[in-house]
């Protein structure tokens, strides 16, 4: 099977599973990139972070456009997570 077809099928399966279960994207994306597409662990982790960031930004845009984003609450959660991450 060609790598492009394999990547598309894996992406569709991962997307459906995460949509149904609500898990984190990298939990399934990184192993798929490593074992199915032959990425190195470092490259797979980087690609997984980029994929999750782009997907999250797209979803944020759609929800913000519809007025479904609690910006103040999101900012508080971001601050609560960023400060300890920087200190660690």
Secondary structure, DSSP 8 states (H G I E B T S, - for coil): --HHHHHHHHHHHHHHHHHHH---HHHHHHHHHHHTT---HHHHHHHHHHHHHHHHHHHHHHHHHTT---HHHHHHHHHHHHHHHHH-
